[in-house]
Amino acid sequence: MLHATLQSARVYHRTTLLGHTRVLTTGGEEADGVVLDTAEVLDLESGRARRIEARHVARTRHDAVAVKHGRVLLVGGLDPFGTPVSDVELFDPTHGTFSVVARLLQGRAYHQTTLLEDGSVLITGGVDHAGNTLDTAERIDPDTWAIVAIPSRMLAQRRHHRAVVLEDGRVLITGGGVGDGQRASAEIFDPRTAQFNHPVALATNRVIHTATRTHDGSVLLYSNGTAEVFQPKHARFERLPYTRPEMRDGHTASATRDAVLIVGGVIPLFDEAVSGAPLLFQNGTVIDIATDETLVGRASHAAVELPDGNVLITGGQTTLETATADVILFESGARRFRQLQRWP
C-alpha cells in the first residue's frame, strides 16, 4: 500500500462529502499562491484521488455545501485578483460537471454559507468588492436557484464569523471581525420569520474561530487558546475551564461521535509557527492526543466529518511546505491519526 495524496497540493480549499465513500475537493491555492480552478474526488475505499476534467470558477477561501441529490454548491470566495466571487456553481457528481446556476446579489468573501432544514441555503456577512464588512444576508432556493435578499439586516457587520444550525432549525451566528475589531456577540437567525434577533454575549472576542455543534446539541467555540459552549436551552455561552497560551488561526474543528477534534492552526505570536498539537473536547474536558506532530501539524487545511465518525484532513500549510497534498485520517475510536493508504 502507498500513501494517498491529493492530485494537487492546496491551501484554503474546501472538502465536501459525496455520499458515504467519496470526498470532493475544490479550489484553494497552490504553494505559489496561484488560485485554483480544479477539483478532484477522493475515493475513501481505494484511497485514490481523481482529478475532475471539468473546471470551476477559480476561487479560494470559498464555501462548499452539499445540497439535495448529492450535489455540491460553491459559494463566494476570492478570485485570482483578490475580488469576491459572485458566481454560484453547482457540481453534479453524476456527470462530473460544474455549472453556474446563480449570481449572488453581492460578491462575498469571508462569509458563511449554511444549509437550512428546508434545503435552502443562507449566506451571511463577509466582505464585498470594496472591502466593506457586511451585515446583509441572502437565501438561495434549491429548486429554482433564485436568490433573494433577507429583508432584515444582521444585528452586526461580520466577517470571519461562524454560522451553525441548531437542533430546532435556527442558525447561531457567532463573533467575526469589523475593521480592526473583533465581535464578542452572537445572534440567531430564525428561517421561519427571516429575522435576526436574540443577541447573546460571548465570553470573549472571537474572529477566525471555529463553531461546532456537538452530539448533545450544544455548540463549541474555539480560538485564542480558549473555548466556550453555547447551551440552546439557556441561550447563553459558558466559558470552559481550559486555556492554552497559543492563539491558533486556520485550525479546523470537527465533530466526532462524542467529541470535537481541533487540528492545527498557526500561532501568530511565534512568527506564524504551525501547531501540531491536536486537542479533543469531550463533555467539557480537554484530552491531549499523543501523536507525531510532523504528521498532523498544518494550517489552512480542510477537514470533513465522515459517516463512521472519523475525520478526513487534507492539504494545508505545514512547517516545511507552504502547501501539501497530504491526506490524513483521524480514527475517533482509537483516537489516533494515520496517513490514508491507497492500493497500487
N, C-alpha and C positions, 0 to 999 in steps of 0.2 A: 504494500500500500504506500501511496505517496501523500504528501500534504496537499490539501485542497487550497486553492487560491482563486481570487477573482481574476478575470481576464485583464483588468486594468487596476493599477494602484490608484486609490481615491481617498480624498478627504471631503468633508461636508456633503457627502452623498446621502441617499436615503435607501432603506431596505424595507420591503413590504412582503408579507406572507401571501403566497398564492396557493390556496388550498392547504393541504397538510404537509406536502413534501417538497415544495419549491419556494424559493425566495427571489423576488425581483429587486435588483439594484439599479438605481437611476442617478444620472448626473453626478454632480460634485466637481472636484478639481484634481488635476494631476499634480505631480510633485513640483512642477514649474509654474503652477498657478493657472494653467490653461483650463477653462471651463468646459466640461464635457457634455456632449450631446448623445452619448452612447448609454446603452443599458445591457444588462446581462441577467440570465436566470441561473441560479444555483440549485441543482438537484441534490437534496439532502441525503437521498438513498445512495446515489453513486458518488457524491462529493465533487461532481464536475460542474464547472460554470460554462455556460454557453452564451456567447455574445449574440444579441438580437440584431438582425440585419437592419431593421428599420431604425431611423434616428428620431430623437425627440428634440424639442427646442432646447438649445444649450442653456443649462441652468444649474446653479449651485445654491446651497442653503435654502432649498425649497421644501415643500411639504409633499408627501405622497400618502394617500389614504385609500384603503381598499373599500370599494363600493359593491353594489349588488352584481350578481352574475360573475363574480370572480375577477372583476376588472379593477383597475387602479387609476386614480385621478392624481395628476401632478398639478400643483398649485403654487404660483408665485415663485419667489427666489430672485437671484441676481443673474443677469445675462453676462456675456464676456466683457461688456463695457461697464459693469457695475450698476446697471439700471434695473430697477424692479420689473419683473416679468408680469405681463397681463394675461398672456395666453394660458388657458386651462386645457390640459391634454388628457385624453383617455387612452390607457393601454388595454388592448384586447388580447388576453393570453391565448385565445383560440387561434387567432390569425397572426399573432406576433406583431401587431401594428400599433402605432401611436397616431392619434388624430386630435386636432384642435376642435373642441366642442363648445367653447365659450370664451369670452374675454371678461376679466374682472372689471368692475366699474372703476377701480383704481389698481394700478400695478402695485404689488406689495412684496416686501421682503421683511424678514424677522417678524413675521406674523404667526398666527396659529390657525390650523385647519382641523376641524373637528367633525367627525361623523355623528350625526344625531340619530336618535332611536327610530325616527320615521324614514331614515335613509337619505335625508337631505344633508347638505354639507355647510357648516358655518365657518366663515373666515373672519377673524377678528384682528384689529390693530395692525401693527407693523409700521413700516416707513414707506412713503411714496417717492415719486421721481425727484421731488425737490428736497428729500431728506427730512420731511416733516413726520413726526411721530403721530400716528392716527388714533382717533377714538371712534372710528366708524367700523361697521361690520356689514357683511354681505352673506346671502344664502343662495345655494345652488340647488335647483330642483333636479333630482336624479332621473326623472322621466323625460323632461323636455330640455334640460341643461340651461334653462332660463336662469338668469342671475338677477336677484332683486336686492335693493338696499334694505337693511334693517332700519325701520323708521326712527327708533330711539337710538341715541348715542351711548357708547360705553360711559361708565362713570369717570373714567380717566383715560388719558392717552397712554398707550402701552406699546412697547416693542421688546422683543426678547422675553415676553411673558409666557405663561403656560395656560392651557385650557384642557380640562378633564371632565368627561361626562360622569355625573354621579349616578347612583343606582336608581334614582327617581326620574332620570332623563334630563335634569337640569345640567348646566355647564358651569363649573367652577373655574374662574379666570383669576390667575394669581400674579402678583408682582409685575416686573417689567421695568423698563427704563424710559426716561424722557429727558432730553437734554443731557446734562451730566449727572442727573439724579437717578435714584432707584426708588421704586414704589414699595411701600410697606403696607399695601392694601390688596384686597381681593374683592371680587364682585361675582354675582351669579346671574347667568342668562337663563330665562325661562322660555323654552321654544313655544309653549302654548300661547303666551301673551306677547312674545317677541320683545320682551323688556329686559333691560339690565338693571338689577336692583340688589338689595341686601348687601350693602358694603360691610366688609369684615376686615378687621385689622390683623396683619401678620405679626409674628413675634419679632421679625427683623426685616430690614430691606432686602429684596431679592431681585436679581436680574441674571439672565443666563443660568437659571436654576433648572431643576427638574421637578416635576409633579407627577406622582404615580398613584393610581387607585389600587388599593390593596385588596386582599381576598375578603376582608371584613367590611369593605365599602368605604373605609376612610381613605384619605389622600395624604401621602407623604411628600413633603417638600424638602429638598436638599440643595445647599450651596453654602459657600463661605465657611465651610467646616462645621456647620450646624444643621440641625434637622428639626422640623415641626410637623405636626399631624393635624389635618382638618377632620373634625368629627361632625358629619352632617346632622346627626341627631341634635347636637347642641349648637351647631352653626358657629363654631369657633375653632381657632388654632391653639394647640398646646405644644409648647416647646419641649423637645426631648432632652433628657439629662445626658447629653452627649456633645462633645466638642472635639475637633481636630484642629491643629494650627493651620493647616493648609487651606487655601481658598481655591477650589477647583473650578475651572471654566472648561467647557467642552467635554464634560463627562456624560455618561448615559445612566439612566435608571430604568430597570426592567422588573416587572412583577413576575415572580416565580409562583409556585403553588401556594406557598405560605410565607413569602418574604419579598423584599425588594433588594435587587442587586445593583450596587453602584460600581461602575467600572471607569477607570482612567480619569482624564482631565489634565489640564496644565495648571501649574502653581505660579501665578503671576509674580508673587513676591520673590521667587527664586529664578528669575530670568526665563520664565515660561518652561520650567522643568516639567517633564511629563511624569505624572504619578502612576506608579504601578501597583498601588496597594488597593485591592478591591475590598468592598465592605458589603455586609449583608445585614439589613434591618429586619428583625423579626419580633413582632409584638412589642415594639418599643425598645428592644435590646439590640445592641450592635455586636455583630460577630465578625472578627477579622478572619480572612481566609488565607491560609498559608499556601502560597503559590510562587511560581517563578515570575518575578516581576518583569523580566525581559519578555515574557510571553504575553502578558496582558497590559503592560504599560503602554498607553496610547491616549490620544485626544482627537476630537473632531471625527470620531469614527461613527459607525451606525450599529444599533442593536435591535434585534427583533425577538419577541417572545414566541416560542414555538408551542404547538398544541400539547406536547408532552410535558410542559413546564420547564423545559430547558431554555437557554438563551443563546442565540447566534450573534456573534460580534464580527463585524467586517471592517477592513481597511483602517484608515486613520493615520495620524502622525505619531511616530514613535521617537524614542531618544536618538536613534540612528538614522531615521528616514523621515523626510517631510511628507511622504505618502507611502502607504504599504498596501499590498494586495492580500494580506493575511486573512484567514478565516479561522476564528476561534469558537469553540463550543463550551458553554458552561453547563455542566451536568448538575442540576439542582439537587438530585437525590444524594449524590456522592459529595456535593459541594466542592467540585474540582473543575479546573479548566484544562482543555486539551486542544491541540490543533486538529481541526476536522480532517479526516482521512478521505482520500479518493482512491478508487480502484483503477489500476492502469488498464 
